[in-house]
């Protein structure tokens, strides 16, 4: 029949014309936040007009088509709706809203979501994940609810929790160290972030698309739409930021300078500011983890697992200590060799809890799973000495 248009809105203010079935004078079907808001059932002309206005089977086709369309709309609603965790009253409880877990065993493709959840674990604050995909009133992700108070922006969230709960990962830092910590945080979040985002959502989009978690018979199409919409958003915002006006080679040059700066600052220390973890470690880990585990074969991954190996060991140290359930099936091998085939890389699903505490975790039935901060669920030690540089050097000598 007549050519029609469809608008798929997956990010609240981004649309894409797919050239599907809607008349030129009809409102297009809209997919909003994973849900179908409207789908026009009226139409005419073309083949249907040729069937005759008084044809009984024409009316039957209209009724049948409308019923099938309504059924399809409901099915799509169920398929596209993000699975919601059991809702928990935010009274005296931290509810962390963030994107759904990706499919490669990494907690999040968002460095800010990973930063926030890692911070909560570092501070040993019990929290509940809520993977509803709903942005904060400011349009930010992640965000939290605590005692019915909504707070967005990781920096403001941390300030809020410090004020309300009295936690402070930086209490051992002096004024100079606090200043350095903030300067490093801004370099990572306002500069390095954009170059990694370019690598993830522009250059390496095909691999990123495989990691996005969407299910159902239309998942491949929806992932394609979502990833290409995100690609356009990233490129436009990078251009507005200014860093996107440089060539790809120039952007990677800036990325390497930032990563070398982090490697030089870290040196042979366990954490960025010394032997004790601080807030800046959650920030740096959230971003470097993307290079470590979500950008296979790219320049950031080759750099962090090659020349800047102290950053790789730093990421491994934090992963093992604060994410004991996050592991790959090849954990006995530090890293895949360049000759390893894609088929040989297997990942274990990230074990997730509706309510999590590093020292007291609850399973889905509400039963307590006791653990210490330095052991995983199997009782294996997670001390920092397990992932020091000597282990890596021994591994390299055996290769």
Helices and strands as residue ranges (DSSP letters): E 7-9, E 30-32, E 35-38, G 49-51, H 56-80, E 94-97, H 111-122, E 127-130, E 143-146, E 149-152, H 154-165, H 175-187, I 188-192, H 193-198, I 199-203, H 205-211, H 219-241, G 243-245, H 248-266, H 279-293, H 299-304, H 309-322, G 342-344, E 360-362, E 368-370, G 384-387, H 389-398
